[in-house]
Amino acid sequence: MAIDTMSEPTLPVPRPMRPRLGFLLSTPIIAVATICLTLVVLMAIFAPWLAPHDPVKLAPALRLKPPSAEFLLGTDAYGRDLLSRIIYGGRVSLLIGIGSAIVAIAIGLVIGLVAGFFRWVDAVMMRVMDGLMAIPSVLLAIAVVSLSGASLTTVLIAITIPEIPRVARLVRSVVLTAREEPYVEAAISVGSSLPKIMVRHLMPNTVAPLIVQGTYIAASAILTEAILSFLGAGISPETPTWGNIMAEGRAYFQIKPMLIFWPGLLLSIAILSVNLIGDAARDALDPRMKQREGSR
């Protein structure tokens, strides 16, 4: 029986670092952040069952009512239940945060892989990324929303565009280091296809950095959405978001500061929790951090 001596040999593939969820309870602060973020996510998911009233139903006769048994947090300037609007507002904020992270990572991963592997693409693509990074993210988002109109999809795109260059540069730096490893050079020498080299040999090295970067993108997107809504350049005012609630309540801050306090508190808790979990993920996935702890 003839033996095919020209077949591609099996090359050792480094196992990607698999994140373990134990870091979510590594310290009391991280555990509290995990619990808080979990509660916010559950609140957003089960909003139709948790909200006691319709968040968009107008009742002018009940405007600016104080907290009571029927309205636990009172009502806003249009008689809408504040608690219901805050609960539903978490849905939009979390959707934009998670959506922006997923889209930015997906697009930035492709750009970073191609730019890091092909030098001629790197020279052109990174200059485009540098140009996007030079524009302040809030101003770019306002420009995109102003040109395309305020909607959930438009705001999501406007917030995602400034995050793509950061992901692309992160992936590019990882690929530039990994492509010099012996197993990648061996794969190239035996004639492995470029898609196989990128997917099987280079992409696993980007998993850990992208998980950490994704948490920061989600927190930044939630904050940017609130800023756009507060400035009147975000989602339409009738849609309950934390930014819209605070924007509508600022005119009545002196007589009812709770209109800004409660949505601002939940916004702060969500962003702080995501950032703390991102820091914990970075420490858990970075081998150098483990070496430092072991040397102490």
N, C-alpha and C positions, 0 to 999 in steps of 0.2 A: 504494500500500500504506500503510495507516495505521500510524503510529508511536505506541507506548505511551509517552506522556510522563510517566506516573505511576509507572513502574517505579523500583524502588529503585536509586540510583546505587551504583557500586562504590566503597567507601571504602578508603583506604590502611590496611592493618593492619600494625602494627609487628611485625617479626620477633622472636619470643621469643629470648632469649639461649640459644644451644645450648651446653651444657657440653662441653668437649673433655677427653679423658682424659689429655692431656699433663701436667696438674698433678699426677697421681699419681706422676710421676718428677721433679718440679720441683726437689727438694732431696734430699740423701742420706737425711735422716731420714724424709721422706715416702715415699721409695722403699723403705726398710726396713719402714716401717709397712704399705705396700701388699703387700710380699712376705709379711710375717708374717700379715696378715689373709687373704691368698689361701691360704696353707698351712693355716690354721685351717679355712677354708671347705672346702677339698679334703679335709681330714681328716674333717670331719663328713659330707661327701657319700659318701665311700668307706669309711665306718666298718665296714660288714659285711666288707669285704675286708682292712682294715688291722688290725682287732682280732684278736689271737691267740686269745682265749678268749671264752666266753659271758659278758657283763657282769653277768648276774643269776643265774648258777649258783652255788649255795651249796656250800661245801666246808669245813666246820668243822675238819677235820683239817689244813687248810693255812692257818689263820688267822694273820695278821701275819707271814707269811714274808718274809725279806729278799729283795732283788733277786737274780735268778738267771737262768740261760739260759732257763728255762721261763717265769718271771714277771720281765720286765725291770725293773719298778718294784716288785715284791713284791705282796703280797696285803693285803686289808683285814681288819677284825675278823671277817668272815664267810667268809673264804677266797676271796673273789672277786678276780679279776685287776684290779689297780689301773689298769694301762695301758688295758685294754679299757674300763673304766668311764669313764676320762677321755676317751677317743676318742668314745664314744657320748654322753657328757655334753655335748660341743660341739654335737651335733645339736639338743638341746632348747633350749640357750641361744641359738643362732643363729636357730632357728625362732621363738622368742618375740621376739627382737630385731627381726628382719625383719618378722614378722607385726604386731607392735605399731606399727612405723613405717608400714606400708602402711595399716592400718585407721585409725590416728589421722589420717594425712594425708587419706585419702578422706573421712572424716566431718568433720574440721575444715575441709577445703576448701569443702565445701557450706555449712557454717554460716557461715564467714567471708565467702563470696561474697554470701550472702543478707543477712547483717548489715551488710556494708559498703555494699550497694546500697540497701537499704530502711532508712531511719532509724527507722521505728517498730518494726521487728524488732530493730534494733540495741539500742534502749533496754531491751528485755526479755531478749534472748538473751545480751548481754554481762554482765548481772547474774547470770544463771545460771552463765556461765563463770567469773565472779569468785568465786562461791560454791564451785565445784569446786576452783579454784586455791587457795582458802584452807585446804583440807584437806590435810594432809601426804600425799604420794602413797603412802608405805609403809603408813600407818595406814588409808587408804582401801582399799588392796589387801588388807590383812589382814582388814578388815571384809567385803569382798566374798567372799573365799575362805572365811571362817568361816560366812557365811550360805548359800553355794551348794555348799560342799564342794571338796576339793582335786582338781583335774583340769587337764589341759593347757589346755582351752578356758576354764575358769574363771580360771586364772592369767593367760592372755592377755588376757581381758576386764578383769580387775582392774588389770593394768598399763597397759592402753590408755586407760582412762577418764581418769586424771589428765593424759594427754598431749594429749587432744583440745582443751581450752581454749587451750593454748599455740599449737597450730596455727591455731585459729580466730582468735585475736587477731592472729597474724602475717598471715594472709590478709586479715583485715579492714583492717589498716593499709595494706597494699598496694592494696586496692581503693579505699579512701578517697582515696588519692593519684591512682590511675589514672582514677577516674571523672570527675575534673576536667579530663582531657586533651581537647584539641580533637577528636580522632578519636572519642572516646566520646560527646561531646556531639553531634557530627555524626550518629553512628549513632542516637542517641535522637531527633534532630530529623527524620530521614527515616523514622521509624517502624519501625526494626528491632525484632524481637521480643526480649523480655527474655532468654530462653535463648540466643539468638544473640549478644547483647551480652556476656553473662557468659562464654560458652564461647570466642567468637572474639576478643573485645577485652580482657576483663579477666583471664581465666585464664592466658594466656601470660605475664603479668607476674609470676605467682606461682611459676613453674617453678623459677627459680634459688633463691629463698629456701626453697622446700619441699625441694629436694635437700639443702641444708645442714641444715635442721631435721630432716630424716629421719635423717641420720647421728647427730645428738645423741639423738634418740628411741631409736634402735637401741641405742646404748651405754648409755643410762639404763635401758632395759628389760632388757638383759642383767644389769646390776648389781642391779636391783630383784628379778629372779627369783632371783639368788644369795642376796640378803638374805632373801627370803621362805623359800627352802629352808633356809637356815642357821637361821632362827628356828623352823622346823617348821611354817610356814604356807603352804608352797608345794606343789609336786607331791609325790605319795606317795613315801616314802623308798626304795622298791625301784626306782624309776625313776632311772637314772643321770643326774644333773645335777651340774655343778660345785659348786653350793651344797649339794646332798645329800651329796656326797662329803666336803666339808669339815665339814659338820655331824656326820657319823658319825665322822670322824677326830679331832674335838677332844677326845674322851674319852681318846684314846691319843696325844695330842700329845707328852707327855714321853718316851714310849718309841719312838714312830715319827712324828716330825714331818713326814715326807715325805707322809703321808696328806693333809695340808693344803697343803704347799708346792707340789706339782705341779699340782693343780687351781687353786690360787690364782694360780700363775704364768701358766697359760694364760688364766685369766679376766682378769688384769691386761693381758696382751699383747693380747687381743681388744679390750678396752675402750679401751686407749691407742691402738691402731692406728685404730680407728673414729673416735676424737676427733681424731687428727692428720689423718686424711683429710678429716674435716669442716672443720677449720680451713683446710686447703689448698683445698678446694672453695669456701669462703667468700671466700678471697683471690682465687681465679681468677674467680669469678662476680660479684664486687663491682667495678663500674667505678671507684669512689672509690679502692680500693686500687691499681688500675692507674695512676690519675692521680698518686697519691703516689709510686709507684715511678718514673714518668716524670719527675717534677719534681726527683728527686734527682740 
